[in-house]
């Protein structure tokens, strides 16, 4: 009996606890609902304006303004002291006049380098193209190259429609004592990014990096590779520039670039003229243990570029010599590693979007909070808030920039203006609605009010029931939205056509047997013949839309099929077809190449016992890699050249004894033996930074060999494409 009462008490406690939980949940839901109703203006304007500004930003429309704002911050920043580790020997107009030729003779360059060597500099950088002899004195200069281990020359390795490759100086190139002189210029002609390595996969660094690395090596600091693959010196990591870093949108991120952190305007380094060095008019220890750079400064040589400091607020644009650009890059590396000077960092896109959203939220929240104030007071408050917020963004972004962070300025400012307009308009509309609602309430009787309350209760209950179902169909609705909209649009047109035909027939019967002038005019007005001709086409197009919906639904269901705990019989051809349909957008032709041809050579395959989802993943990886390989092979070719030898992917299946064979072959560039041996290695990739993880083929081999007990092999030769063969037991 005692145990019975004990069990009964426990059940009452459980019931009480459940009731308390339900009450708590109900209170939370009620509080959320009440808050959303109270702040619905903010909840409408803040996300909407943020999405609009982010969309405009992603289109690249704000990029020129953001880059100009970055330049202004550079110019407003206090000037930094001259980097005393550098001395630049500038070749001026007077030097060219003195020699009476350009380039000047090798004997004079040899004499200059000897003069520099007398002062025992740590490194000498020759920012002059000297790939050809300039007699007299070439033999003497070659001897200097041989006997000067700390002398580094330049060469140009990036070739495009405006520039050609330039070979390195003899001997220096063979000894590996050269760096690249290639640069990256923004669309407005300003250099804001420094190049550490001009070409992906090419180990030749830029001259600036060569000089900095040689200097640091004498300090006992050697370059390392950070865990993410970035260059690292000691504790300083130089992360590579990505195409959308900062306010850039789809910028050229080729090679290995970093954002330049200039020390100041032109002449931010110690300069001496060439003749001053040759004639001994400098102090005896000016260059001792320093980096000495030799480069052109004369305007006639046109080796100068625009920087963020070029366009002053009231001055004529001034260009910076190319030799100083290289010195700036080397100084940025050295000062970051040795002095702790920050580089220019950028936020992740998500942080930039949050930065924009917070300012929009500020305006939208306070603007909505003040909605019940008088009109004049509201305008004064909202505009004061707008002005102070814009000023705050400028001040905050400038202060953060002093610590090396580049954050967007124009995007949040534009968002503030849009948010101010949006919330003010919404407040005005809401006020009108509220007044109208109050007027309607005065003429409604109690019965109508009760009816509305009951209807609201029913709607709330129905909303709760439908919320779960809505979550389930949301993903499918996203995919079928376009085909359904397509069909819906045609149905509206079809409805109009049918109505016009009905009216026309009615008029025809009224005047039968002779049509009469009114019917003829009406027939001509609505163009009966065109309607009758177009209606079948519309029905056909709607049928195409329905078919497309079915194909998408079937393909997604086939491709994303969940794996069971054990293998199940599976039609591999269905998996391949669904994968091709999903990748169809990548196979379509564009302005650079025609459509990639998919050639299916299916054999008679039985149902294969496998894990369908994992096998589909393997097929997806292989076809996607084949598309990437074909796109790489098209680089440098015209549309006509690609069309003459079209891109093809051949997919064939067959059975060999108890093995199902799947072959995927492309006619791209193929692979070298070295790449082929590493192609399945973990984290190995031939793609550029940010384009490949090196995991796809490694995971694919694991799925085929370890999970399915099969084999995944690769056959490829340079120029003959690549073929991947999957063999799995039936």
Secondary structure, 3 states (H helix, E strand, C coil): CHHHHHHHHHHHHHHHHHHHHHHHHHHHHHHHHHHHHHCHHHHHHHHHHHHHHHHHHHCCCCHHHHHHHHHHHHHHCCCCCCCCCEEEEEECHHHHHHHCCCCCCHHHHHHHHHHHHHCCCCEEEEECCCCCCCCCCHHHHHHHHHHCCCEEEEEECCCCCCCCCECCCCCCCCCCCEEECCCECCCCCECCEEEEECCCCCCCEEHHHHHHHHHHHHCCCCEEECCCCCEEECCEEECCCCCCCCCCCCCCCCCEEEECCCCCCCCCCEEEEHHHHHCCCCCCCCCCCCEEEEEECCHHHCCEEECCCCCCCCCCCCCEEHHHHHHHHHHHHHHHHHHCCCCCEECCHHHHHHHHHHHHHHHHHHHHHCCCCCHHHHHHHHHHHHHHHHHHHHHHHHHHHHCCEECCCHHHHHHHHHHHHHHHHHHHHHHHHHHHHHHHHHHCCHHHHHHHHHHHHHHHHHHHHHHHHHHHHHHHHHHHHHHHHHHHHHHHHHHHHHHHHHHHHHHHHHCCCCCHHHHHHHHHHHCHHHHHHHHHHHHHHHHHHHHHHHHHHHHHHHHCCCCCCCCEEECHHHHHHHHHHHCHHHHCCCCCCCCCEEEEECCCCCCEEECHHHHHHHHHHHHHHHHHHHHHHCCCCCHHHHHHCCCEEEEEEEEECCEEEEEEEECCCCCCHHHHHHCCCCCCCCCCCCCCCCCHHHHHHHHHHHHCCCEEEEEECCCCCEEEEEEEEC
